[in-house]
Amino acid sequence: MLQRIRDRLHGSKWLAWVALAPIAAIFVFWGGSNSLDFSNAGREDAAVVDGEKIPASDAVEAWSDTQRRWSQQFGTEVPAEQRARIQENILDNLVMRKVMQLRMDEENFRVSEQRILSEIEKIPAFRNEDGKYDPALARQVLAANGITEHELFNQTRSSLVLNQLEAGLGNSYFLMPEETRRLFDLENEEREIEFVKFDAAQLAGNEAIDDASVQKYYADNGDRFMTTESVSLEYAELRLEQIATQVAPTEADLRNLYDENHEAYVLDERRRASHILFPVEGDDDAAARKQAEDVLAEARSGKDFAELARKYSKDSSTAVSGGELGFVQHKDFPGPFGDTLFGMKVGDIAGPVKSQFGYHLIKLEEVQAGEAKPFDEVRAELDAQYRQDKAAEIFSERQDQIAALLEKGETDLDKMAQSLGLTRGSIAQFLRGGGAEPLGSNTELQDAVFDDATLSQGKIGGPVALGEDRLVLVKVTGHRKAEVKPLAEVREQIVQLLRHDRGIEAAKAAAAALVPKLEGGEKLATLAPALKVAVEPARFVGRGDPSIPAALGTAVFETPRPAGKPVVKSATLDDGSTVVFVLTRTRVSDTSGNPQLVQQQNARLAQRSGSGDVAAYFNEAKRKAKIVKNPKVFE
């Protein structure tokens, strides 16, 4: 079960982000914080907003999560030059949430408990294999993810309240016709360009790179050629499946389990029935009921029920077989239909019974009483259940024993493995951020392995859960810090980088030489052959046109419109190449033949403008708030 939970989590505290996703969307509109030097809060506070404190633990936990994600992605610690900026962003985000919370409380935005619970039940990770909300599974997911039910409840409430605000501000926004036309024309503007590309890779050439240049690049950019920090380690693991194989239930054990769970092995009563369906057409409930009553009278007068079903029933799947439903259990038909059927005697005809499908006449044909499955029939199931349950008890006991030994300062992994029946193993190279098989790259395991106590003090790391049925302890036997790779190992890579840099500079130089000539009136088609580049002939392109590089498209639409003569500009592409383009004229694409597209674009423009109002609302709230931040909270 827990392994499935972990699969749902993907190793991160996603639930908080799911619940607060709408809030995160607002953050992008915020400018710099009106923070002050920290003076009016204790060191246990990360910030104070209008007298409301934000606990230091919130900031510390967010910083810890950031460091963990950075390590997983890049295999290194957060660079010193980026620490201050990231920590400032963390504080800003915490402050933003608090400002929004206070403003929404002040404006009396509310959401019912029932609405909050309904939203929580929609979270995919809380649904079982049948797609239904499972409260037990939800609690396990939260526990494995380090989030309490109270926290999720409050986060979900904040998200729903914010949705109310967004709907109120965004949906009330409207655009005047002239403004709509102006924005629409911008959205559908097309620009005519022709261009040439100076390819950095082609201009890099194959000229030799001197040793001095290689050595200088190596000295200036050593951090680009770092090895990944790693360790050698020994591990010991406790597995539920291994314990289960060692459990040997006796005949008495299985008999007792069978008696204790006798109800689980009882087959429910089943009933074979037929029905006739009269659906309600439109709002004419009375007509459907009247027809059902008339046919009921015919059935009770002695007419064959099956023939009546073939003649009158509107249930196309059963009418042809005389209304036959086969054997069913009470749980198959919850509500009045099932209650009526399981209150009848064989041969009875009942109705009309109302359901969501219309009115039914029901005839009970046969009853099969509930009965218990014999012990021998479920023996294998009992054996598996006993082993699983007993193994879980032993697993829990050994988990407690492991915790007790570690609290006493036990550092002998072999001794612990022998006394508790743990499986031993070793890994020659366990990478920071990447881990190694068979343990994988679990985030908590990474933290345990690369903790200072494990790395430097010789302590046993863990226990770490790698699933509900698996615990692991680790002990580092060797540590290799991240270091710059030898020059000989990266020389060829540096040579290629230097050549590429030369290609980039050559492309820029060629473009810089071409632009003045074009501005002077010369034509691309005339100059291109001597430059050995191909000209992309003049054509109109729209915003986000996939037929041209994205960087070129951005540059084209950032360029002022031509005023009397073509505009010549250059743009650097993502691969370092440089493009020179000539912008000759603009136009608005004709969308009159696609009214649906026009409607969608107008709606999108209004929504985009409405989002700006939401951002402005919170910016104003921030401007008025008294915000005090504690930049030393991370020390």
N, C-alpha and C positions, 0 to 999 in steps of 0.2 A: 504493500500500500504506500509506504513512505517513498519508495523509489518512484512510483508513479507521480507522487506529489512533487518530488524534486524535478522530475521531467517537466512538469507543468511550470515550475518556477524559473528554469533556465539559469539558476545560480545567482539571481539578483533580487533585490527587494522591489519587485515589479508592482506589487499590489498598491503601494503608496503612490506610484506614478500613474497607475490605472485610475485610481480614485481622484487624483489631482491633475489629470491631464488637461482639463479645461483651464485650470489655474496656470499651468506651465505655459499654455499658449499666450496668456496675457503678459508673461514676464518679458517677452521680446520687445514690448513697447516701452518699457521703463528706461529712464535715463539714469544718470548718476544719482547716488543716494545723498539726501541731505543729512548726512551723519555728522556727529560731533565727536570731540574727544571724549573718551569714556570717563565719566566722573560720577554718575548717579546710580550705578548698579554695582552689585558685588561681583567677585570673580566667578561666582557660580552662574552668572548670567552671560549669555552671548550678546544680548541687546535688550533695549527697553523701548517700547513704542507706546507713546501716550500713557506711560505709567505701567503698562502691561509687560511683564518680563518674559523673555525667551530663554529657556534653560540652556546653560552651556553644553549640556549633554547632547542637545539637538545638533549643535554645530560640530561637536567632536565626532558624533556618529556619522554625520554627513561627510566630514573630512576623511574619516576612516574608510567609508565606502568608496570615496573618490580615489583614494590611494590604492585600494584593492583593485578597482576597475582599471586604473592606469597600469598597475603591475601585470594584470592579466593580458592587457592589450599590447604593451610595449616591452614587458620583461624587465623593466627598471623602475626605480623610484621616481616620483615626480621631481623634475629638475628644479633646482633651487630658484632659478630665475622666474619660474612660473608659479611657485608656491603662493606667493603673496597675492597674485591676481586671482587664482582659483579660490583661495580662502576668502578673499573679499567678495567674490561672487556668491559663495555659500552664505555669507552673512546677509548680503543683499536679498537673496531669495527667501531666507527665513523672515527677514523684515517685511518683504512684500506680502508674504502669506499672512503675517500678523496684521498688517495694515488692512488688507482686504477683509479679514475676519472681523476686525473691529468695525469697519465701515458697514458691512452687511448686518452685523448685530445692531448697530445704531439705526439702520434703516428698517429694522424689524422684518428682515427676510426670514421666512420660516419654511420648514418642510416636515411633513408628518413622519412619525416613526415607521408607519406602515410603508410609506413611499421609500424610505431608506432601506428597509429590509427587502423590499421588492427589487431594488437596484442591486443589492448585494447578491441576491439569488441569481442574478443574470451573469455573474462573473463565471466565465467558462471553467476555470480551475476548480470551482466548487460543484461541478456537475459530474455525476458518475458515468459509467459506460453507456447507460441508457439515456443520457442527456438530461437527467432530472437532478434538481438541486439536492445535495446530500449534506445536511448539517454536520454530521460527524466528519466527513471529508473536509468540509470548510474549516473546521477547527484544527484538523491535522495540517492543512495547508498553511494556515496562519501560524501555527506553532513552529513548523519547519522554516517559515519565512521570518520569524522573529517579530511578528506583529500581533498585538492583542486584539481581541474582539472589540474592545472599547476604542482602540486607535482606529481600526477600520471603520467603525460606525461613525466616528467624528470626521474622518477623512471623506467618507462618502457623503455625509451631510454637507460638508463644505463644498464639495463638487456640485451637488444638486442645487444648493443655494446660489452658487455662482452661475449655474445654468439659467436660473430664474432671472438673474440680473442681465446676463447676456441676451436672453430672449426679450426682456423688457426694453432694453436700450436698442439692441440690434434690429428687432422686428418693428420698432416704432420709427426707424429711420426711413426717410424717403428722399428721393432726388427730384429736383425741378426738371422739367423737360429739357431746358437748355443745358443744364449740367449733365443730364443723362446723355444728350447728344454729344457733348464735348468729350466725356469719358469714353463713350462708345466709339467715337472716331479715333481716339488714342489707342483703344484696344484693337481696332481693326486696321490701323495704319499699316501701309506697306511702303517699302523704300526700294528704289532701283539702285543696284550696285553692280560694279564689275570689280574683280580683284585678282591679285596674284599672291602666291604664297612662296616665301623663302624658307625652305625646309631646313631646320637646324641639323637634322641627322645627316642630310646630304652634304651640307656645308661644313660638317665637322672634319671631313677628310680623314686620311690615314697617316698624316705626318707624324713622325716620331715625337714623343713627349720626353723632354729632358728630365734627368733624375732630380735636378734641383726643384723643378716644378712639382714633381710627384712628392718629394719630401716635404715641401712647404705645405701642400694641400693636406698631407697626412698630419702634419703638426698642427694646422689650423682647424682641422675637422675630425679629430680623433674620436669624438663622441658619436660619429656616424658609423664607426667600425667596432663597436663594442661587442664582446661576447655576452652571452646570457648567463646571469648568475645561476649557479646550480650547486647541488649537494649530492653526496653519496649517503645513503641511509639504509638502516635496518628497520623492518616493520614487523608488527605482530597484529593479527586481526582476529576478531571474534565474529563468526558467521552463524546465523540462525540455522541454515540448512545443514551445516556440519553437526550442530548440536542435535538436530532432529534425527539424524541417522544413528545417533548413540542412544536415543530413547527407545526402550523396549517395553511396550505396554503388555500387561498380563490380561488373561481372559476376564478377570474380575474388573480390571480397569475399564475395559471396553463395555462390559455389561453395565457398570455404574454410569458411564457416560451416556449410554443408550437410554437408561432409565431417567437420568437427569434432563435429557433433551427429547423426551418421548414425543412431545407435541410437534417437534420439527420433522418427525418421520410419519406423521399421520396425513393420509391423503384426504383432502376436503371432499365433502359430498358433491356429487355431480348430478346434473339433471338434464334430460333430453327434452327439448321443447320445440314447438313450431309457433310462428307468429304471422300476423297479417298487418301490414303497415299502411296507414292513411296519412300522408304528409299534409301539412297545413300550407295551402296555396295563398301566398300574400298574407293578408291580415284576416282571412276568413277562417278563424279557428272553429267557429260554430259549425260550419259546413263539414269540416273534416271529422269532428266529433259525432255529428249526426249520422254520417255515412258509416262510421265505426259501430255506432249503436245499432243501426239497421242490420249490418252484417252479423253482429253479435247475436241478434235475435234469430237470424237464419241458422247460425251454428248451433245454438242451444235448442233449436227446434228439431235437430237431428240431421241436418245436412252435413256432408263430408267436409271437415275442416280443411283438408289438403286441397280439395277442389275449389273451395271458397278462396283459399290463398292464391291459387293459380289465376283465379278470375279477378280478384280485387286488389291484391297486395301490390304496392308500388316499390317494394324492395326487389329490384331486378336480380339480385344475387341469390335470393332464396325462393322467390315466387315460383319459378319453374319446378322446384322440388317440393312444392306444397308447403312452403314456409319453414322447412326443416332447418333448425339451428344446430343440431347435433348436441353432444354433451357439453355443458358449460358449468363453470363454478360461479359462486355468488360474486366473487371479486371481478369476474369478467363483465358484469353488468351492474355497476354501482348505481344507486338511485332507485326511483320507483319501479323501474322494470325488473331489476334483480330482486328487490324486496317482495314484489308481487309474486314472481316466479317461485321463490323459495318459501312462500307461504301457502302454496297450493298443494292439492292432492292429485295423484295420478288420474288423468281423465278430465280434470277440471278445465274449464275455459273461462278466462278472466279478461276484463277490459271494460271500457277503453282505458289504457294506461298511457299517460303523456310522457314523452321524452323530447330531447332536442330535435329528433327526427320527425316527430308527429305523434299520432295516436296508434297504439298497438292493441291487437287482440292476441292473447297468449293461450296456448294449450300445452299442458304438461303431459308428456308421453311416458316418461320412465324416470326412475330415481335409482342412483347408485350410491349407497351409504358410504360415508368416510370410513377408512380402515387404516390401520398402522402397517408400515412396512416391516417385515420380519427382521429380526436381528441379523441373521446370516446375509440378508440382501444388502444391508448397509454396513457390513463389517469393515470393508475396505475404507469406506468413508469415515467411519469411526476411528480406525487406526490412524489415518492421516490427520484427522482433527486432534486426536489425543497427542500425537507427536508434535504437532504444531503448537498446541497450547502449552504443553510441558516445556518444549524448547523455548518458548517465549518467556516462561517463568525463569528458567535457568539463565537465559540471556540477560534478563533484568537483574537477577542476583549477581551475575558476574560483572555486569556493568557497575553495580554498586561496589563490588569488591575492588574493581580497577580504580574507581574514584578514591576509595579509602587508602589504597596503597600509594597512589600518587600524592595524596594529602600528607602522607607520612614521609614523603621525599624519596620514594623508591626510584632508583636510577638503573637497575639491572633489568633490561628488557628480556633477557633469556630466562631469568628467574620468574618473572611475571608470566611469561608464555607457558612455562612448564607447570606452574602451579594452577593456572586458570584454563589450561587446554587451548591456548591460542595458536593459530597457524603462523609460522615464521616465514620471512622472506627478505630479500634485499634488492636494492635498485642502485645501479652504478651511477646514473646521472638523472637526477630529478630537477627539472628546469623551473626557475621562477616564472610563473605565468603559463607555463606549458605542461608542467607535471611530467608524469611518465606512467606507462602501464606496468602493472595491472591496477594501480591506484587512481589513475586519471589525473584531472587538474581541478578537482573540487576546491572552491574558494576557501572554505574553512580549513581544508588540509593545507593549502598554500600558507595560510596564516600560521598554522601550527608549526610547519616545517621551517619557515623563515623567521619565526619569532626569535628574539635575542636569547631567551632562556634555552631554546633548543639548539640554536647555532653556536652560542658562545659558552653556555654554562653546563652543557652536557646533560640537560634534563630531558626527560621523555616528553614528547609532544603528543597532545590529544587528551582523551580519546576523541576522534572525529567520526561522525556518522556518515558513511558513504551510501546509506540506504537504511530503511527501517530494519533490515536484517543483517547489517554489517557495520562493525566498529573497527577502527584501526588506530594503533599507537605507532609512533615513529621515533627513531633516534638517529641523529645526524652523526655520521662517521667521517665525513670530509666535506669541506666547504670551498668552493671556487667562486670568488667574487667576480663581478663583471669587470672586464678590463679591455683595453684597446688591443685588437688583434695585431699580430706582427705585420710590419710593413710588407714583407715578402708575400704574406697570405692575401693581402688586399691590393697589391700593386696594380694588377690588371684592371681591377674595378676602378681604381683611381684614374688610371690612364683613360678609361672609357668616359668617366665623368668629366675629366679635363677636356677631352675631345668634344664632348657634348657642350660644355661651356663655351668652347671656341666656336662651335656651330651656332650657338645662340647669339654670341656677339657678332659673328659674321652675318647672320640673318638680320639683326638690328641695323648693322652698318649698311647693308645693301638696301634695306627699306629707307633708311635715312637719306641715302643718296638719290633714291627714286622719287621721293615725295616732292622735292622742289621742282623737278623736271615736269611732273604732272601738273603741279600748281601753275607752272609757266605756260601750260597749254599743250604740251606734248601728249601723245596718246599711248595708252598701255599697249595696244596692239602693235604699235611701232617699236616700242622700247623692249618689249618682252623677249623677242628672239635673241638679242644680244646678251640679255641677262640669263638666258637658258631657263626661263620659267614659262609655264603655261598660263594663259589668261582665261579666267572664268568669265564667260560672256555676260553682258549686262542682263539682269533679270530682277523682278520684284520679289522681295522676301518679306515675310511678316514676323511679328514678335514671336520668339521661340521657334522659328523655322528650323526643322531638323535637318534640312539639306545643307546647312552651313554650320561650322563649328560654333559652339555656344558662346565662346569668348568674342568671336567676330560679330555675332548677332547682338551681343550686349553693346559693343563699341559702335555698331551701326546706329542703334537707336539712342545712344547717348550723344551722338553727333548732331550739331544744329542743322536744321533743314537748309537746303541750298537756297540762296537768295541771289538769283541772277546767274550764277555760275556753279559748276560742280564743286563739291567739298572733297578734299583728299585727306585721308587719315591712315594711321597704321594701328595694328593691334597685335598683342602678343598672345599666342595660343597656349594651351595647357602644356604642350610638349616642348615649348621653348621656341617654336617657329614663329615667324613674324609675317603678318598679312598686311598688304597695302591695298586699300579699297578706294574706289571713286564713287561717291554718292551723287547721283545726278538729279533725281526727282522723287517726290512722294505722292501717294494717293491713298484713298480709303477704299478697302475692298467692298464690293457690292454683295450684301447679304440679304437683299430684298427677296430673293428666291427661297430663303430658308427661314421662315418666321419662327420656327421652334428654336433655332440657334440664337436669333435675336432675343427671344424671351429669356433663354438661359443666361445669355451674357448680361442682360439688364438686371436679372436677379442676382448674379454674381457681383456686379458692380455695387448694387445696393448693400449686399451682405458685407463686402469689403469695406465700404464706407461706414457701415454700422459697427464693425469691429474697431474701427478707429475711435468711435464714440466711447466704446467700452474702455479702451486704453486710456482715453482722455479722462474718463471718470476716475480711474484709479490713480492716474498721474496727479490729478487735483487732490485726491485723498492723501497721497503721499506728501504733496507739497505742504498741506496743512498739518500733517502729523509731526509730533516731536519725537525724533528718532535719535537714539544714543546707542552706538555700537561699541563693542569691546574687541578690538583687533588682537588683543593678547590672549583671547580665549583658546587659541590653538597652541599656545606655548606649554 
